[in-house]
Amino acid sequence: MSGWDAVNSPKSQPGSSSSRKTPARTVTLGRVQPQAPALRTIFCNDCDANMAHRYRGNSISTTKYNIFTFLPKGLYEQFRRVANLYFLMVSILSTTPYSPVNPVTNMVPLSLVLMFSLIKEAFEDWQRLQNDKAINNIPVDVLQEQGWETLQWKKLHVGDIIRVKQDEFFPADILLLASTNSDGVCYIESANLDGETNLKIRKALEKTWDYLTPEKACEFKGEVQCEQPNNSLYTFTGNLVIDNQTLPLSPNQILLRGCSLKNTDFIVGAVIFTGHETKVMMNSMNVPSKRSTLERKLDKLILALFCTLFSLCLVGAMGSGIFIDRKYFYLGLLENVEDQFNPNRRFMVIILTMLTLLTLYSTIIPISLYVSIETIKFIQSSQFINKDLNMYHAETNTPASARTSNLNEELGQVEYIFSDKTGTLTRNLMEFFKCSIGGEIYGAGMTEIERDISERKGIKVQEVQMSAGSVREKGFNFDDVRLIRGAWRNEPNHDVCKEFFRCIAICHTVLPEGNESPEKIKYQAASPDEAALVLAAKKFGFFFYRRTPTMIYVRESHVETMGKTQDVSYEILNVLEFNSTRKRQSVVCRYPDGRLVLYCKGADTVIYERLGIGNDDLNKVTRDHLEQFGSAGLRTLCLAYRDLAPGFYEGWNEKFIKAKSSLRDREKRLDEVAELKEKDLILIGATAIEDKLQEGVPSCIQTLSRAGIKIWVLTGDKMETAINIAYACNLLNNEMIQFIISSETDAIREVEERGEQAETALFIKEEVRKQLKQCLDEAQQYFCSPSGPKLGLVIDGKCLMCALDPSLRVMLLTLSLNCASVVCCRVSPLQKAQVTSLVKRGARKITLSIGDGANDVSMIQAAHIGIGISGLEGMQAVMASDFSIAQFRFLEDLLLMHGRWAYIRLCKVVMYFFYKNLAFSLTQFWFTFNTGFCGQRFYDDWFQSLYNVIFTALPVVFVGVLDKDISPSLSKKYPELYKEGVRHMFFKWRVVALWAFFAVYQSLVFFYFISATCSTSLDPSGKMFGLWDVSTMAYTCIVVTVNLRLLMMCNSITRWHCISVGGSILAWFLFIFLYSGITTPLDRNDNMYWVIYILMGTSYFYVTLLLVPVAALLVDFLYLSVQRWFFPYDYQIVQEMHKDDIQSTDPSELLESKQQLTPDEARCREISQLPKEVSRHSGFAFDSPGYESFFASQFGKYVPPKAWDVARRGSMRSKATPK
Amino acid sequence: MTDPNRERYRIRETAFYLFTQQSLPACKPVLTPGWVITIFLFMGLIFIPVGLVTLRASHSVVEIVDRYDIECVPESSRIDKISYIQDDSIPKNCSRFMKVRKYMKAPINIYYQLDNYYQNHRRYVKSRSDKQLLHGRKYHDTSSCQPVELNNGQPIVPCGLIAWSLFNDSFTFIRERAELKVNRKNIAWKSDRDHKFGKNVHPFSFQNGTLIGGGKLYPKIPLSDQEDLIVWMRTSALPSFRKLYGRIEEDLDVDDVIVVNLMNNYNTYSFGGKKKLVLSTSSWLGGKNNFLGHACIIVGCSSLVLAIVFTLLHLKYRRPYGDTSYLPWNRKSLSG
């Protein structure tokens, strides 16, 4: 229908696209806009003629590498990391004679890390290759020699005539020639392109309608002249030259790759653009990858480590310059001394020793840290977030999905949430919920917020059983037997009821559509509220089924007598439409019996102003009802009517017609005329419509705000609606002090009416400044007192635009940061992004945006974390997001559980890496003091190189994956715990200093305990230990201690912890048994030969192995006890509170409980464990998981969700179209 | 039929389910005061006995240390000890008297101890050729032995600074005019003798250069039997070290006076190093070393003290564990 209406403006954003980095992949077509030749000529059905142009084939390749480029390119990518580059440098340095260590020391960890990364890359690329292959081999019917022949997609050429059947995807960009539908029309679904699931119409040129059969199609010899391939999805210019006729082509005839054919048996078309030249492929681009705050902080830590490294080296180098002397004759320094030890060239000695020490202390930089973190994050996102059953939405079969794995821990530090309203907080579903007729409330339901309030008061809410007679439908959630099925006739005020029903059946601007039966009719309404009202009327027995320009037809039941149905036609004389100033809508209608009535519905304020005298009781009762509805979060409308005398009407109508035909100030005059009639109204009652919230939204918001997260609602809706929802969601309440900055003031309106743009802008700005200042002054007094009332701010888009001006920005920021909740209404997508980055940049807080629609894309990309609501229509938000969830309430799990854990775990991992490398390297440093600062290595090369990658590598990964401080239910029960993450409790310089202290202390213990003991013989036979015996002893102690330290920092210890810690220690012993037991003729390790056996032959070994780790960990343990005793973290207290909770730790018990899953639960579980099926929606050819699995699934092939590197996944160009 | 398979599959799947839902069975240790006190107490109870036992072993060792590097230089030469030690014409023999204060049971180990001697210096440590030591002159690549690699174009066996600077003071022990028998065999680790030093490798061109670093070797004896060299070449970890010289295989009684006739050949004077002679018995834990015992006792005692302190704290300022009033959000509501 209107698929192309929205097409007129090119939807690309030049600003955002130019700021994007060029993706590092072979396909970089997105930005290439070939200029010449400006035209492309395609000879349809003429292979040879097209040959000359050498158009590219239809096979696509989204791989990053091929066999030849893999190594150089892959390595290049790897060495863009500073740590890797540093290690490369050190490795090169260690091949020089200045190095105290074998090159192997630094090469091994580096190459292991590189190998791991490269294998990962290769695996990933291989998967891409498989997917490309699967796609390239999809069959399609191609016209060959008078018949359809099935070929693979990749064999398509430009100019081929192809046939695409129903539900198939278009293999290339195609010119539509003919369709089996009449009028050459076909329907396509473009969900993969833009997320819109509604069908769109494409229509072939009349001239080509006949080329449907192969025989006929063979005769088609057209020549298409069109633009060169480009990435604009919604434009196409070209001509079709056929039979010397030139016919213009428009996007209406083009079927884009990535769309699928619907409701059409098949179509015939000519291929125009193939492969990478299709519009969809030219659109593929990479979302800028976001880095988490923790990672940025980690960079600083690494930098600090570099500084430490340099200062250690400097100290050592200075020492060596001072130490070196000829008097040590045994060093042979008399003649032919190399520069490094030449006492005559002390400066040179210092420089060269510096290099030596750099290679020696290189272990201080944790090379495997990044790889470990990546692995941990990948497991966290792919196994935990994606497979969490609590975040699995069974109704839409949508699990949560982490589209990037590098923001997990950021989820644990969010302080501001920016939420869209429609579709995110609400379901965009209006339901008739309650009404008040003639002073009586009908409707027994309970809104989400009411339930929430009463739950907070401790009242157990019983789920109201739907009475048997209730009628439910989408848009009608009303439960009261007193009104349904004509029962209203028995009510005392049944006349008012009748008026009520007629009013909602007649007073509207809804259009009925489709079959005129109650079951099949569809209402087209300007607003969903209206549709809900008309629907309600239908349910009450006043079925509005037809509208003509002058008449409204209503099928009324039970009016005269019970069970009788009659069609009544009302003549509509005037419609006084709704607008934002009038806030009401009126209809003048004439009954078949000649009665003239004005029905009016509108906001309570405007209706009450216009009520006639009398009936005060009713008005008062109804007002109470309205307030009651309002506090329950319902949207209310007042209904009123007035009988008109024919004479009065005629007079009025003349004025009305005059006003209607006036040329100047028509609107204003119409309003004035309407005022004449809309008075002395009689109140009928009020309706209450529930803007249906998503399930669990108020309680989720409540929990999140207890977690210290501030929630801002950014919506394009009107201020009233927004405030209403804010109330419904518990964001605003009456205890709050609210600041409202609105452009809907009389002063502003007055200036606006003068129509001078510049003046208006200036005025508004001044006005906003005044308002802001006033609010800020008022708010200031509450800032200091923590127990003071909470503040709320409501601001509309126009004011926001001014307030975002640099001069006012600071004020806005100060005010809004001190508000518990902020509601921005009438904001454009751009403003959403601006507000987000205002907080992100201005306040330096971690922000999260959540939204479901295309209008949220900019906001999602602007925030630190973008979350898309999936499972509904449209995948644009999801495609631009970092995480996608099906329901707003899942944020609770995502943030409070996954985010919090990810943060705590990663902090632990980082700190542990820092500590273990520092402790290890410092022993080496202390040793340097005992060697005349010469840079002699303390440890064997292999010890040093395997320390990071084998003996201490695995357990920390397990901690990063499995550590749990408190159970998920507790983290939701005590959302305040989340604040620890927001305050950076677990990774700040104080924590770093603490760990550094532990590392220094422990390294001193390691070195001095061991060296102090080995001054005498340690063997009954009196033989002495040498350097390598001592260092092996020290190393053993370090490996044991460091691994035990990890166990000490665990909050929960699974058997995997024990296995990995035990395994690491065991691995060390196995290694040293082999290493010191075997000497090969090639590479004799005389130094280490038999060392461990000598050591283990002494009792000293065992005493020391008992003593040193305990002595080293004593201080840590003391710290842990004192810290928990006197300065406990919040989570520790919660741990203690629930220490004795029964945990089902017994696996058999859990097994049983698993068996007790209901079939449904079991099914959900099974489903959630499957790879996610998002293919229906996800961006076609955008290198997204759905894309692959979709095509793979067509071949019956199982493709697991893509591994790592989800971050670089492409998405489509964001489109910031207002919804 | 497929039942065991299915069972296994089910178990595996359950494990995976527990993993993805993050509910793997785990023990969750909470460091309550009880645990803290128990652990400290336990450590105290373990380490104090261990410390006492090791300390006792250390105390059972009798050790006599005699520094002789200054005394063995004649008074007249003490101003310029370096020229004294470097002058080959002056006889270097010297006698020391050592009084046995406590009964010493054989075998009594004889050590020489050097101070300020950087055997762990990088230039020193690497100046050896392990392959040459094993294979002798058959092995040619001795570049690692710089700067003591060749002599007049001939490879030196054993090459390198370590061998070159071999310690060469020698000691004889006389008790009541009878020479004490000193066993100088089996002073090196067996693994060194058997696997690092060749049985058929004989010293060659050793200490023939212009500069003599230290001791000489008997050209006739294979390296694997030159235990002095083997001991010397197991370089020490620290700049102050002892090396085993031999063993006296007779008991020494209280108040025995041992006359040590020694050849004070080795030059430690140029870098100010000390030389000491040590006679020591040994226990199951080796030589006299109080550190290990003291450290154990200190760790044990401090654990005990901490246990007591924590107990007192626990009794006096008992923190109710899991007290909700500690939670900041509760605290705030209390104060506000």
Chai-1 contact restraints between the chains, C-beta under 6 A:
chainA,res_idxA,chainB,res_idxB,connection_type,confidence,min_distance_angstrom,max_distance_angstrom,comment,restraint_id
A,P100,B,R122,contact,1.0,0.0,6.0,A-B,restraint_1
A,K327,B,S270,contact,1.0,0.0,6.0,A-B,restraint_2
A,K327,B,F271,contact,1.0,0.0,6.0,A-B,restraint_3
A,Y328,B,F271,contact,1.0,0.0,6.0,A-B,restraint_4
A,F329,B,S270,contact,1.0,0.0,6.0,A-B,restraint_5
A,Y330,B,S165,contact,1.0,0.0,6.0,A-B,restraint_6
A,L331,B,H121,contact,1.0,0.0,6.0,A-B,restraint_7
A,L331,B,R123,contact,1.0,0.0,6.0,A-B,restraint_8
A,L331,B,Y124,contact,1.0,0.0,6.0,A-B,restraint_9
A,G332,B,P147,contact,1.0,0.0,6.0,A-B,restraint_10
A,G332,B,L161,contact,1.0,0.0,6.0,A-B,restraint_11
A,N336,B,P147,contact,1.0,0.0,6.0,A-B,restraint_12
A,F341,B,R123,contact,1.0,0.0,6.0,A-B,restraint_13
A,Q383,B,T20,contact,1.0,0.0,6.0,A-B,restraint_14
A,F384,B,Q22,contact,1.0,0.0,6.0,A-B,restraint_15
A,K387,B,T20,contact,1.0,0.0,6.0,A-B,restraint_16
A,S787,B,G336,contact,1.0,0.0,6.0,A-B,restraint_17
A,N930,B,L238,contact,1.0,0.0,6.0,A-B,restraint_18
A,T931,B,N120,contact,1.0,0.0,6.0,A-B,restraint_19
A,T931,B,H121,contact,1.0,0.0,6.0,A-B,restraint_20
A,G932,B,Y118,contact,1.0,0.0,6.0,A-B,restraint_21
A,G932,B,H121,contact,1.0,0.0,6.0,A-B,restraint_22
A,C934,B,H121,contact,1.0,0.0,6.0,A-B,restraint_23
A,C934,B,R122,contact,1.0,0.0,6.0,A-B,restraint_24
A,G935,B,R122,contact,1.0,0.0,6.0,A-B,restraint_25
A,Q936,B,N120,contact,1.0,0.0,6.0,A-B,restraint_26
A,Q936,B,R122,contact,1.0,0.0,6.0,A-B,restraint_27
A,Q936,B,V125,contact,1.0,0.0,6.0,A-B,restraint_28
A,E976,B,W329,contact,1.0,0.0,6.0,A-B,restraint_29
A,S1011,B,L238,contact,1.0,0.0,6.0,A-B,restraint_30
A,A1012,B,F291,contact,1.0,0.0,6.0,A-B,restraint_31
A,T1013,B,N289,contact,1.0,0.0,6.0,A-B,restraint_32
A,T1013,B,F291,contact,1.0,0.0,6.0,A-B,restraint_33
A,T1013,B,L292,contact,1.0,0.0,6.0,A-B,restraint_34
A,T1016,B,G287,contact,1.0,0.0,6.0,A-B,restraint_35
A,T1016,B,K288,contact,1.0,0.0,6.0,A-B,restraint_36
A,T1016,B,N289,contact,1.0,0.0,6.0,A-B,restraint_37
A,S1017,B,G286,contact,1.0,0.0,6.0,A-B,restraint_38
A,S1017,B,G287,contact,1.0,0.0,6.0,A-B,restraint_39
A,L1018,B,G286,contact,1.0,0.0,6.0,A-B,restraint_40
A,D1019,B,G286,contact,1.0,0.0,6.0,A-B,restraint_41
A,P1020,B,S282,contact,1.0,0.0,6.0,A-B,restraint_42
A,P1020,B,W284,contact,1.0,0.0,6.0,A-B,restraint_43
A,G1022,B,N109,contact,1.0,0.0,6.0,A-B,restraint_44
A,G1022,B,L244,contact,1.0,0.0,6.0,A-B,restraint_45
A,G1022,B,S282,contact,1.0,0.0,6.0,A-B,restraint_46
A,K1023,B,W189,contact,1.0,0.0,6.0,A-B,restraint_47
A,K1023,B,L244,contact,1.0,0.0,6.0,A-B,restraint_48
A,M1024,B,R242,contact,1.0,0.0,6.0,A-B,restraint_49
A,M1024,B,K243,contact,1.0,0.0,6.0,A-B,restraint_50
A,M1024,B,L244,contact,1.0,0.0,6.0,A-B,restraint_51
A,G1026,B,R234,contact,1.0,0.0,6.0,A-B,restraint_52
A,G1026,B,T235,contact,1.0,0.0,6.0,A-B,restraint_53
A,L1027,B,N120,contact,1.0,0.0,6.0,A-B,restraint_54
A,L1027,B,T235,contact,1.0,0.0,6.0,A-B,restraint_55
A,L1027,B,A237,contact,1.0,0.0,6.0,A-B,restraint_56
A,V1030,B,A237,contact,1.0,0.0,6.0,A-B,restraint_57
A,S1052,B,A26,contact,1.0,0.0,6.0,A-B,restraint_58
A,S1052,B,K28,contact,1.0,0.0,6.0,A-B,restraint_59
A,I1053,B,A26,contact,1.0,0.0,6.0,A-B,restraint_60
A,I1053,B,C27,contact,1.0,0.0,6.0,A-B,restraint_61
A,T1054,B,L24,contact,1.0,0.0,6.0,A-B,restraint_62
A,T1054,B,A26,contact,1.0,0.0,6.0,A-B,restraint_63
A,R1084,B,D130,contact,1.0,0.0,6.0,A-B,restraint_64
A,D1086,B,D130,contact,1.0,0.0,6.0,A-B,restraint_65
A,D1086,B,K196,contact,1.0,0.0,6.0,A-B,restraint_66
A,Y1089,B,H195,contact,1.0,0.0,6.0,A-B,restraint_67
A,W1090,B,S191,contact,1.0,0.0,6.0,A-B,restraint_68
A,S1099,B,W284,contact,1.0,0.0,6.0,A-B,restraint_69
A,S1099,B,L285,contact,1.0,0.0,6.0,A-B,restraint_70
A,Y1100,B,L285,contact,1.0,0.0,6.0,A-B,restraint_71
A,L1107,B,A295,contact,1.0,0.0,6.0,A-B,restraint_72
A,L1107,B,C296,contact,1.0,0.0,6.0,A-B,restraint_73
A,A1111,B,V299,contact,1.0,0.0,6.0,A-B,restraint_74
A,S1121,B,L31,contact,1.0,0.0,6.0,A-B,restraint_75
A,S1121,B,V36,contact,1.0,0.0,6.0,A-B,restraint_76
A,R1124,B,L31,contact,1.0,0.0,6.0,A-B,restraint_77
A,D1130,B,L327,contact,1.0,0.0,6.0,A-B,restraint_78
A,I1133,B,Y326,contact,1.0,0.0,6.0,A-B,restraint_79
A,I1133,B,L327,contact,1.0,0.0,6.0,A-B,restraint_80
A,Q1135,B,V30,contact,1.0,0.0,6.0,A-B,restraint_81
A,E1136,B,V30,contact,1.0,0.0,6.0,A-B,restraint_82
A,E1136,B,Y321,contact,1.0,0.0,6.0,A-B,restraint_83
A,E1136,B,G322,contact,1.0,0.0,6.0,A-B,restraint_84
A,M1137,B,G322,contact,1.0,0.0,6.0,A-B,restraint_85
A,K1139,B,V30,contact,1.0,0.0,6.0,A-B,restraint_86
A,T1145,B,P25,contact,1.0,0.0,6.0,A-B,restraint_87
A,P1147,B,P25,contact,1.0,0.0,6.0,A-B,restraint_88
A,L1151,B,T14,contact,1.0,0.0,6.0,A-B,restraint_89
A,K1154,B,T14,contact,1.0,0.0,6.0,A-B,restraint_90
